[in-house]
Structure formats: C-alpha cells, structure tokens
Amino acid sequence: MRALLALLIAAAAFGEAFAADLTVRVVGPNGAPIENAVVTFTPAGGASGPIRFSWPYQVAQHNLQFDPYILIVPVGAEVRFPNLDRVRHHVYSLTQGNRFELELYGRDESRTHRFTQPGIAAIGCNIHDQMQAYIVIVDTPHVGRTNMGGSTILSGVRGAGELRVWHPHLRARGGVTSRAVTLTATGSIEQRFEVQLRSADGHGH
Ligand SMILES: [Cu+2]
C-alpha cells in the first residue's frame, strides 16, 4: 500500500514536470490583436479540487459604469455588487442559467449574488442603459484574459483538454469558439485563434 502511494506521488510529480506555459494569442482576420477575450483550458474529465482566484469577486458601480468590465469567478462564487455612486442602480442579468435581479439600491450599499452555473452572465442596469459588464463563471482554474497584445498565458497546463475563447462580441454561438488540444510539450507553447467580432471595436472599455 505504501509502495503504491509512493508510486502515485512519483507519477504525479512526473506529470507536473511535463506541464507547460501555454500562450494563447487571439487575433482578428487582419491579424490585429483582440483584447478582453477570456481563454480557458478544461482538462478532459474536468478539473479537480476547489478553484480560487486572487482577485476580488466584485463588480462595483462607479461613475455610472460597472468596474470591472469583465470579471472571472469560479462556479459557486458569491459576487458583491457595491454601489459607489450617489445615484441608485438596479442590477440585473437576463442570461439563461444566470438570471438575477438586485432591485434599486443606493450609495454605499451592496448586494450579493451566487453564481451556480458555468457560463456567462451579461450584466446591465435597469436605470442606466449604457452600463454593461460580463461575469464569466468557470469550472477550471486555467483561465486568462487577453491583454492589449491579444495574448494571455495559462501556466502549468498539461494533457488533453478543451481550449475555449469567449469574447462579448465574438461572432459565434454564445460568443465562444473552442478546439481540442493535447499538451505534451514542456516549456512554452503557443496556440493561436483567429476570430471575427460583431463590431469593429475589440477593446470593450
Ligand atoms: Cu444604474
């Protein structure tokens, strides 16, 4: 039994040694980098163990905007929606699977909502039509958001799985495109996605 355990630990360590830093580059048809795309790698058979991220699970309302524009949280996360404005906001999502409504609340008040379905929640305000944000609810710890150069790095990924790219304006069902990948190399590897957006603006705000 002890020998078996040692073998399992050795196998796990061996596997870890073959993990790679995966750079994903997302570009438009003209090769222009696309910012604010959310990239996930989901191992075949699903990710195991609890998922935690270092950033706050929070979407503030500030200067009549949501901050941040895109928030990534693990499935099951409770997200805070503090109102830092002098006016009242009425936050809602109509996205199937992640519908909710936080009725009018004022300055220095906060509400919370727990997201139980992986996917997207498009967030709006009933009072201020220009307020928009997206919450990306993930069931894998391997996630990143593309920078101004259109790239993000997922570290420590290995094995077979699905690589997905989501962007609020991506021209595809659900705004998602994906491919199956098998990561066998060590060190740095790169995957490139060429996508089309619905509008000319790939930057959000
Ligand atoms: Cu509002």
Boltz pocket constraint, residues with backbone or C-beta under 6 A from the ligand:
constraints:
  - pocket:
      binder: B
      contacts: [[A, 88], [A, 89], [A, 90], [A, 125], [A, 126], [A, 127], [A, 128], [A, 131]]
      max_distance: 6.0
